[in-house]
Amino acid sequence: MRANWRVWSTLIAAATVAASCAVAVGASAQSPEAFYKGKNIDLIVGYAAGDTYDIYARLAARHLSRYIPGAPTVVVRNMQGVGGLKAANYMYSQAPQDGSSIAMVGQGVALDQLVENTAVQFDARQFNWVGRMVPVIQFVVWHTSPVKTLQDAMKEEVVIAATSPTGATGTVPRLLNRLAGTKFKIIHGYPGISGLMLAMERGETQAASASAQMLLFSKPELLAKPLVSVLVQYSKSRSALFPDVPALGEFGKTEDDKHILALYGATTDLGRAMLAPPKVPTDRMKALRAGFDGMMKDTAFLDEAKKASLEVDPLDGEGVAKIIHETLDVTP
């Protein structure tokens, strides 16, 4: 009886495995249209609701469906934590690998990996990059602060709001203190860019990081009055949007210092980009990339972005992947 039971258990296990394999093969054999029809795509956002990541993600969610075969519903889900790394880790090892989950995580993912951030549990090279909506980030100071330039911040302490110690909003001021001689006092724990700006406006801090999109389009009154001074651009070189504001790569006590700061400035190029997990089937990945590219040229999408004062400066998935590889290929 026991022997028969063992035989029976083995047959059941074999049948279960065979059925699972058949389902997997059948799913992978589906066309993208057949796979996505009637389904949801989860769009995971690594930051809080109201942050620029969230704003751009929700804009995309309203239009991306029209350009993906089968017209799936795109549902935004916020998964904030560790400067976007919580969401990146999830996408790498826990999210479905079938194309039903995409994400917008922190623009410093490759840099975090390069500097061996202990919170990183992914290889950014292995992500399937969908595309970038816009490059982002600036650095501001409130109008009540006596500090108006980065040189001023080398002479006088400035209290600045930051998200997590590992994110760019905390790391870059710390690097500037070490490599350029600034005197930023960093207060961590605020939720996203909108939280940083609110802390500054309430008088809890004197400075914060803000996106160029926020300053030029969403809250233009801050620059017009002016209520803020832009101290430095988180970029390798000066943007045409702020031609009179120095870039990170212009500072540093030595050439190596300047190279390090320029490397951190390069995260701007990644900006608000979307990715998919590493093992998404090739045809679905092709459909996601084509859908993203189509959306970025769509009149309704561009009109809504303009009405919401959101800048659009797209880059396709291959271009984003190139930025990732260039960052990770930097010599030790």
LUMMARBA-21224 format. One line per 2 residues: for each residue x, y, z of N, C-alpha, C. Coordinates in steps of 0.1 Angstrom, whole numbers, plus 5000, padded with zeros to 4 digits. Atoms other than C-alpha are relative to their C-alpha. Last residue first. Example, Ala and Ser with C-alpha at 12.3 -4.5 7.8 and 13.67 -1.06 7.14 Angstrom:
2
4991:4989:5000:5137:4989:5071:4992:5011:5008 | 5009:4988:5000:5123:4955:5078:5009:5012:5000
***
This chain:
332
5000:4998:4986:5374:5521:4895:5006:5012:5005 | 4988:5008:4994:5369:5527:4858:4999:5002:5015
4990:4990:4995:5334:5539:4846:5011:4992:5008 | 4987:5004:5006:5316:5510:4828:5011:5010:5004
4994:5012:4994:5286:5512:4851:5013:4996:4995 | 4998:4997:4985:5277:5548:4841:5007:4988:5006
4989:4990:4999:5282:5541:4804:5003:5003:5014 | 4987:5006:5003:5261:5509:4806:5012:5010:5002
4997:5009:4989:5232:5527:4822:5013:4993:4999 | 4996:4992:4989:5233:5555:4797:5004:4992:5012
4986:4995:5002:5233:5530:4769:5005:5009:5011 | 4991:5011:4996:5202:5513:4784:5015:5004:4997
4999:5001:4985:5184:5546:4783:5010:4989:5004 | 4993:4989:4995:5192:5550:4746:5002:5001:5015
4986:5003:5003:5181:5515:4738:5008:5012:5005 | 4994:5009:4991:5148:5522:4756:5015:4997:4998
5005:5014:5001:5140:5553:4737:5007:4991:5009 | 4988:5008:5005:5147:5589:4749:4995:4985:5000
4999:5015:5000:5119:5614:4754:5014:4995:4995 | 4987:5001:5008:5121:5652:4763:5004:4985:5000
4998:5014:5006:5087:5661:4777:5012:5001:4991 | 4991:5000:5011:5082:5691:4801:5001:4985:4995
4989:5010:4999:5052:5691:4823:5008:4999:4987 | 4987:4993:4999:5031:5723:4827:5011:4989:5002
4996:5002:4986:4999:5703:4833:5014:5006:5002 | 5010:4993:4991:4983:5718:4801:5005:4998:5015
4999:4986:5001:5015:5709:4782:4991:5007:5009 | 4988:4996:4994:5015:5673:4794:5002:5015:5000
5002:5000:4986:4979:5670:4785:5012:5004:5008 | 5009:4989:4996:4985:5683:4750:4998:5000:5015
4992:4987:5000:5015:5660:4746:4992:5012:5004 | 4990:5001:4990:4995:5629:4755:5008:5013:5002
5007:4999:4988:4966:5639:4733:5009:5000:5012 | 5005:4986:4998:4989:5645:4704:4993:5002:5013
5015:4999:5001:5007:5612:4707:4996:5014:5003 | 5002:4992:5012:5045:5613:4700:4985:5003:4999
4993:4988:4999:5055:5600:4734:4999:5010:4988 | 5007:4991:4991:5027:5575:4733:5008:5013:5001
5013:4994:5006:5041:5559:4702:4994:5010:5009 | 4996:4991:5011:5076:5555:4717:4988:5006:4994
4995:4988:4993:5061:5539:4749:5004:5011:4989 | 5011:4993:4994:5040:5515:4729:5005:5013:5006
5007:4994:5011:5070:5505:4707:4988:5008:5006 | 4991:4989:5005:5090:5498:4739:4993:5008:4989
4999:4990:4989:5062:5478:4755:5008:5012:4995 | 5013:4994:5000:5056:5458:4722:4999:5012:5011
5000:4992:5012:5093:5450:4719:4987:5008:4999 | 4991:4988:4997:5093:5439:4755:5000:5009:4988
5007:4991:4991:5063:5417:4748:5008:5012:5003 | 5010:4994:5008:5081:5401:4717:4991:5010:5009
4995:4990:5010:5113:5395:4737:4989:5007:4992 | 4999:5005:5013:5097:5378:4767:5003:5011:4989
5012:4998:5007:5103:5397:4800:5002:4994:4985 | 5003:5011:5008:5132:5382:4818:4987:5001:4992
4990:5005:5009:5150:5412:4833:4995:4989:4990 | 4991:5010:4994:5121:5431:4848:5009:4993:4989
5007:5013:4998:5107:5461:4830:5009:4990:5006 | 4993:5013:5002:5119:5497:4831:4991:4989:5002
5007:5012:4997:5106:5533:4828:5008:4987:4997 | 4999:5011:5010:5126:5565:4829:4992:4988:5005
5012:5008:4997:5120:5598:4847:4999:4989:4989 | 5013:4993:4997:5155:5612:4847:4989:4991:5003
5010:5011:4999:5182:5590:4832:4986:5006:5003 | 5003:5005:5014:5202:5621:4819:4990:4988:5001
5010:4991:5006:5200:5637:4854:4996:4994:4986 | 5012:5007:4997:5220:5607:4868:4988:5008:4994
5005:5007:5011:5250:5622:4850:4987:4993:5002 | 5008:4991:5009:5254:5648:4877:4994:4992:4989
5013:4999:4993:5266:5620:4901:4991:5009:4992 | 5006:5013:5001:5294:5613:4875:4986:5000:5007
5006:5001:5013:5301:5650:4872:4993:4986:4998 | 5012:4992:4999:5307:5651:4910:4993:5000:4986
5009:5007:4991:5332:5622:4908:4986:5008:5000 | 5005:5012:5007:5350:5637:4878:4989:4993:5008
5009:4995:5011:5353:5671:4895:4994:4988:4993 | 5012:4996:4994:5368:5654:4926:4989:5005:4990
5008:5012:4996:5392:5636:4904:4987:5004:5007 | 5007:5005:5012:5402:5669:4888:4992:4987:5003
4991:5007:5009:5409:5683:4923:4993:4996:4987 | 4986:4994:4997:5392:5707:4947:5010:4994:4991
4991:5010:4996:5357:5700:4932:5014:5006:5002 | 4995:4998:4986:5331:5720:4913:5010:4989:5004
4991:4988:5000:5324:5725:4876:5006:5001:5014 | 4986:5003:5005:5311:5689:4873:5009:5012:5000
4992:5007:4990:5281:5697:4895:5014:4998:4995 | 5003:5014:4998:5268:5723:4870:5009:4993:5010
4989:5010:5002:5269:5760:4873:4995:4986:5002 | 4998:5007:4988:5237:5782:4869:5011:4989:4998
4992:4992:4991:5238:5809:4842:5003:4992:5013 | 4986:4998:5005:5226:5786:4814:5009:5008:5009
4993:4991:4990:5196:5774:4833:5014:5003:4996 | 5010:4994:4991:5172:5759:4808:5005:5009:5010
5005:4988:5006:5200:5754:4783:4989:5007:5008 | 5011:5002:5009:5215:5729:4807:4996:5014:4994
5011:4991:4999:5250:5733:4821:4988:4998:4990 | 4997:4987:5006:5272:5703:4821:4987:5008:5001
4986:5000:5004:5274:5670:4840:5004:5013:4994 | 4997:5004:5014:5241:5676:4857:5015:5000:4998
4996:5013:4999:5226:5682:4892:5002:4994:4986 | 5007:5010:5008:5225:5719:4885:5005:4986:5003
4992:5009:5008:5237:5742:4912:4991:4991:4993 | 4986:4999:4997:5225:5771:4934:5009:4992:4990
4995:5013:5004:5191:5778:4920:5015:5001:5002 | 4988:4998:5008:5177:5808:4940:5005:4986:4997
4989:5009:4999:5142:5807:4952:5011:5004:4992 | 5000:5006:4987:5113:5830:4959:5011:4990:5003
4998:5014:4999:5118:5853:4929:5000:4995:5015 | 5001:4990:4990:5091:5866:4922:5013:5007:5004
5004:4987:5005:5094:5848:4889:5001:5011:5011 | 4988:4994:5007:5115:5818:4901:4996:5015:4996
4989:5001:4991:5089:5806:4926:5013:5007:4995 | 5000:4988:4991:5060:5818:4905:5012:5000:5009
4991:4990:5005:5070:5792:4879:5001:5013:5008 | 5000:4989:4990:5055:5765:4901:5009:5011:4995
5010:5002:4989:5045:5736:4878:4999:5012:5009 | 5013:5003:5006:5064:5747:4846:4989:4999:5011
5003:4993:5013:5098:5762:4852:4985:4999:4996 | 4996:4986:4999:5105:5753:4889:4995:5008:4987
5008:4994:4990:5086:5720:4889:5003:5015:5000 | 5014:5000:5004:5100:5709:4856:4991:5007:5010
5002:4988:5009:5135:5719:4866:4986:5001:4996 | 4998:5002:5014:5131:5694:4894:4999:5013:4992
5012:4999:5008:5136:5704:4930:5003:4998:4986 | 4998:5003:5014:5162:5697:4957:4986:5001:4993
5005:5013:5004:5158:5715:4989:5003:4998:4986 | 4998:5004:5013:5170:5745:5009:4994:4987:4997
4997:4988:5009:5165:5766:5040:5001:4996:4985 | 4987:5000:5006:5148:5739:5061:5002:5013:4992
4993:5010:4993:5118:5737:5084:5014:4999:4996 | 4989:4994:4992:5107:5771:5071:5007:4989:5009
5005:4999:4986:5073:5758:5059:5011:5006:5009 | 5010:4989:5000:5083:5765:5023:4995:5002:5014
4993:4987:5002:5115:5745:5027:4990:5011:5002 | 4992:4997:4988:5097:5715:5042:5007:5013:4999
5009:4996:4990:5071:5717:5014:5007:5003:5013 | 5004:4986:5003:5098:5716:4988:4991:5006:5011
4989:4991:4998:5113:5685:5003:4997:5015:4998 | 4998:4999:4985:5080:5668:5006:5011:5009:5003
5011:4991:4995:5072:5676:4969:5002:5001:5015 | 4997:4986:5003:5106:5661:4960:4990:5009:5005
5000:4996:5014:5099:5628:4978:5003:5015:4998 | 5005:5008:5011:5089:5620:5013:5000:5006:4986
5011:4994:5006:5112:5638:5039:4995:4991:4988 | 5012:5006:4996:5134:5616:5061:4987:5006:4993
5006:5010:5007:5168:5633:5061:4985:4996:5004 | 5010:5005:4992:5180:5667:5073:4992:4989:4992
5010:5008:5007:5213:5676:5058:4990:4994:5009 | 5005:5008:4989:5234:5705:5072:4988:4992:4994
5014:5004:4999:5252:5718:5041:4997:4992:5012 | 5004:5003:4986:5285:5735:5046:4985:4997:5001
5012:4994:4995:5302:5735:5012:4997:4996:5014 | 4998:4991:4988:5339:5726:5008:4987:5007:5004
5000:4986:5004:5338:5713:4972:5001:5009:5012 | 4992:4998:5011:5347:5676:4977:5001:5015:4995
4987:5007:4999:5335:5667:5012:5009:5005:4988 | 4993:4996:4987:5306:5692:5016:5014:4994:4999
4996:4986:5001:5296:5688:4979:5008:5004:5012 | 4988:5000:5009:5296:5650:4984:5005:5014:4998
4989:5006:4992:5272:5653:5013:5013:5000:4992 | 4995:4990:4991:5250:5677:4993:5012:4995:5009
4993:4990:5007:5250:5650:4965:5004:5012:5010 | 4986:5003:5004:5242:5621:4988:5008:5011:4994
4992:5000:4989:5211:5634:5005:5015:4998:4997 | 5003:4988:4992:5190:5644:4976:5008:5001:5012
4992:4988:5006:5207:5618:4954:4998:5012:5009 | 5005:4993:5012:5193:5590:4976:5008:5012:4996
4994:5006:5012:5213:5569:5001:4995:5006:4987 | 4986:4998:5001:5207:5591:5031:5007:4994:4987
4992:5010:4992:5170:5590:5024:5015:5003:4999 | 5008:5012:4998:5148:5620:5014:5007:4990:5008
4997:5011:5009:5166:5653:5018:4991:4988:5003 | 5009:5012:4999:5159:5687:5032:5005:4990:4990
5007:5005:5012:5188:5713:5034:4992:4987:5003 | 5008:5012:4997:5200:5735:5062:4992:4995:4988
5013:5000:5006:5227:5759:5049:4993:4987:5004 | 5008:5012:5000:5258:5767:5068:4986:5002:4994
5010:4999:4990:5279:5797:5056:4991:4987:5000 | 4997:4991:4989:5311:5801:5038:4990:5000:5011
4987:5004:4995:5311:5773:5012:5004:5008:5012 | 5002:5012:4992:5273:5778:5008:5013:4995:5005
5005:4995:4987:5281:5814:4995:4999:4988:5010 | 4988:4994:4993:5302:5798:4968:4996:5005:5013
4993:5012:4994:5272:5776:4959:5012:5005:5007 | 4991:5008:5009:5253:5808:4953:5006:4989:5007
5006:4999:5014:5224:5827:4969:5008:4993:4990 | 4992:5007:5010:5230:5820:5006:4993:5000:4987
4990:4991:5005:5214:5846:5029:5009:4994:4989 | 4986:5004:4997:5184:5823:5031:5009:5010:4995
4997:4994:4987:5149:5840:5031:5015:4996:5004 | 4996:4986:5002:5146:5833:4993:5004:5007:5014
5011:4992:4998:5147:5795:4997:5004:5015:5001 | 4999:4994:4987:5175:5776:4981:4989:5010:5002
5004:4987:4998:5174:5753:4950:5002:5005:5015 | 4997:4998:4986:5190:5723:4934:4996:5015:5004
4993:4988:4997:5179:5709:4901:5002:5001:5015 | 4998:4995:4986:5167:5677:4888:5009:5012:5001
5004:4992:4989:5154:5659:4856:5011:5003:5010 | 4989:4999:4990:5157:5642:4822:4996:5010:5011
4993:4987:4999:5123:5635:4806:5012:4999:5009 | 5010:4989:5003:5100:5607:4795:5007:5013:5000
4999:4989:4991:5127:5579:4793:4990:5011:4996 | 4997:4986:5005:5122:5546:4777:5000:5010:5010
5011:4997:5009:5113:5509:4782:5002:5013:4993 | 5003:4986:4999:5146:5496:4798:4989:5004:4989
5004:4996:5014:5147:5459:4802:4995:5014:5000 | 5013:4995:5002:5167:5455:4834:4997:5002:4985
5009:5011:5003:5198:5434:4833:4986:5004:4998 | 4998:5004:5014:5223:5463:4831:4990:4990:4996
5008:4991:5009:5208:5476:4863:5002:4997:4986 | 4990:4996:5010:5221:5446:4882:4992:5008:4990
5003:5002:5014:5199:5442:4913:5013:5003:4992 | 5001:5014:5002:5200:5440:4951:4996:4997:4986
5002:5005:5014:5211:5475:4959:5000:4985:5000 | 5014:5002:5002:5207:5485:4996:4997:4994:4986
5004:5013:4994:5244:5480:5003:4985:4997:4998 | 5010:4998:4989:5252:5508:4979:4995:4987:5005
5002:5011:4991:5282:5495:4959:4991:5003:5012 | 4993:4997:4987:5293:5528:4944:4997:4989:5010
4986:4997:5002:5284:5515:4909:5008:5002:5013 | 4993:5013:5002:5251:5500:4920:5015:5002:4998
5001:5008:4987:5239:5533:4934:5007:4987:4999 | 4989:4995:4992:5252:5550:4902:5000:4993:5014
4987:5005:5004:5231:5527:4881:5011:5005:5009 | 4999:5014:4998:5199:5533:4901:5014:4994:4996
4986:5004:4996:5204:5570:4904:5002:4986:5001 | 4991:4998:5011:5173:5580:4884:5014:4997:5004
4991:4989:4998:5151:5564:4911:5010:5002:4988 | 4992:5000:4987:5124:5540:4899:5009:5012:5000
4992:4988:5001:5096:5541:4873:5007:5001:5013 | 4998:4991:4988:5082:5506:4869:5008:5013:4996
4989:4991:5004:5068:5479:4846:5002:5010:5012 | 4995:4990:4990:5047:5449:4855:5011:5008:4994
5011:4993:4994:5026:5427:4832:5003:5009:5011 | 5003:4987:5007:5055:5419:4809:4988:5007:5006
5008:5003:5012:5058:5382:4819:4996:5013:4992 | 4990:4998:5011:5086:5385:4845:4993:4999:4987
5003:5009:5011:5061:5391:4874:5010:5003:4988 | 5011:4996:5009:5078:5413:4901:4998:4989:4989
5013:5004:4995:5099:5396:4928:4989:5003:4990 | 5001:5014:4995:5136:5396:4917:4986:4995:5004
4989:5009:5004:5145:5427:4897:4997:4985:5003 | 5001:5002:5015:5113:5447:4899:5010:4989:4996
5012:5008:5003:5112:5443:4937:4999:4997:4985 | 4997:5014:4995:5148:5455:4940:4988:4991:4997
4991:5007:5009:5140:5485:4919:5003:4986:5004 | 5008:5003:5012:5109:5494:4939:5009:4993:4990
5009:5010:4996:5129:5493:4972:4992:4995:4988 | 4993:5013:5001:5157:5512:4955:4991:4989:5004
5004:5007:5011:5135:5543:4949:5006:4986:4998 | 4996:4992:5012:5154:5565:4973:4996:4993:4988
4986:5000:5002:5152:5539:5001:5004:5006:4987 | 4991:5005:4990:5114:5535:5001:5014:5000:4994
4989:4992:4997:5083:5542:4980:5009:4994:5010 | 4992:5008:4992:5062:5516:4964:5012:5007:5004
4988:4994:4994:5034:5535:4947:5006:4990:5010 | 4998:5005:4986:5011:5515:4924:5012:5006:5006
4988:4995:4992:4999:5530:4891:4999:4995:5014 | 5004:4996:4987:4974:5508:4870:5013:5004:5008
4988:4997:4992:4977:5506:4833:4997:5005:5013 | 5001:4989:4991:4947:5489:4817:5013:5002:5008
5001:5003:4986:4956:5466:4788:4998:5013:5008 | 5005:4989:4992:4949:5477:4752:4998:4997:5015
5010:5006:4990:4953:5443:4735:4995:5011:5009 | 5009:5010:5005:4985:5455:4717:4991:4994:5011
4995:5013:4997:5001:5485:4736:4989:4990:4994 | 4989:5003:5009:4997:5520:4721:5006:4986:5003
5004:4999:5014:4963:5529:4735:5010:4995:4991 | 5008:5011:5004:4973:5516:4770:4996:5000:4985
4992:5011:5005:5001:5541:4773:4992:4989:4994 | 4999:5001:5015:4978:5571:4775:5007:4988:4995
5012:4996:5006:4964:5575:4811:5001:4999:4985 | 5010:5010:4997:4992:5555:4827:4987:5003:4992
4998:5011:5010:5018:5578:4811:4989:4990:5001 | 5003:4995:5013:5003:5608:4830:5002:4989:4989
5014:4999:5002:5002:5588:4861:4996:5006:4987 | 5005:5013:5001:5039:5579:4858:4985:5000:4998
4998:5005:5013:5048:5615:4852:4995:4986:4997 | 5007:4991:5009:5031:5627:4883:5002:4995:4986
5014:5004:5000:5044:5598:4904:4992:5008:4990 | 5001:5014:5005:5080:5604:4895:4986:4996:4998
5000:4999:5015:5074:5642:4900:5000:4986:4993 | 4987:4998:5004:5062:5634:4936:5001:5001:4984
4998:4986:5001:5025:5637:4942:5014:5004:4997 | 5010:4994:5008:5021:5601:4954:5002:5015:5001
5013:4997:4994:5053:5589:4971:4991:5007:4989 | 5001:4988:4991:5083:5574:4953:4985:5002:5004
4991:5001:4989:5094:5541:4936:4999:5012:5010 | 4992:4988:4999:5065:5540:4912:5007:5000:5013
4995:4998:4986:5052:5506:4901:5009:5013:5000 | 4989:4990:5001:5032:5506:4869:5004:5004:5014
4996:4992:4988:5011:5474:4871:5012:5009:4997 | 4986:4999:4998:4998:5463:4837:5002:5009:5012
4994:4987:4995:4963:5451:4838:5015:4999:4999 | 4991:5000:4988:4948:5424:4816:5003:5014:5005
5008:5002:4988:4917:5422:4792:5009:5000:5013 | 5014:4997:5001:4939:5418:4761:4993:4996:5013
5004:4988:4992:4976:5418:4772:4985:5003:4999 | 4996:5000:4986:4985:5382:4763:4994:5012:5007
5008:5010:4993:4964:5380:4731:5004:5000:5015 | 5014:4996:5000:4979:5412:4718:4991:4991:5008
5002:4989:4990:5014:5403:4728:4986:5004:5001 | 4996:4987:5006:5010:5370:4708:4999:5011:5011
5010:4990:5003:5008:5339:4730:5006:5012:4993 | 5003:5001:5014:5035:5313:4728:4990:5010:4996
4989:4994:5007:5050:5324:4762:4997:5000:4985 | 5000:4985:4998:5016:5318:4778:5011:5006:4992
5012:4994:5007:5012:5283:4762:5000:5015:5001 | 4997:5000:5014:5048:5274:4772:4988:5006:4992
4990:4990:5002:5041:5285:4808:5003:5001:4985 | 5005:4986:4998:5008:5267:4809:5010:5010:4996
5009:4998:5011:5023:5235:4795:4994:5014:5000 | 4991:4997:5012:5052:5237:4819:4991:5003:4988
4994:4986:4998:5027:5240:4848:5009:5004:4988 | 5011:4990:5002:5007:5210:4835:5006:5014:5001
5004:4999:5014:5038:5189:4832:4990:5010:4996 | 4988:4993:5007:5050:5198:4867:4997:5001:4985
5000:4986:4996:5016:5189:4881:5010:5008:4993 | 5011:4994:5008:5015:5156:4861:4999:5015:5003
4996:4999:5014:5049:5146:4875:4989:5007:4991 | 4990:4990:5001:5039:5154:4910:5004:5002:4986
5007:4987:4998:5007:5134:4907:5010:5011:4998 | 5008:4997:5012:5026:5104:4892:4993:5014:5001
4990:4997:5011:5052:5105:4920:4992:5004:4987 | 4995:4987:4997:5024:5106:4946:5010:5005:4989
5011:4990:5003:5007:5076:4930:5005:5014:5002 | 5001:5000:5014:5040:5056:4930:4990:5011:4996
4988:4993:5005:5046:5065:4966:4999:5002:4985 | 5002:4986:4997:5010:5055:4975:5012:5009:4995
5009:4995:5010:5015:5022:4957:4997:5015:5002 | 4993:4999:5013:5046:5015:4977:4991:5006:4989
4991:4988:5000:5028:5024:5009:5007:5002:4987 | 5008:4988:5000:5000:5000:5000:5009:5012:5000
***
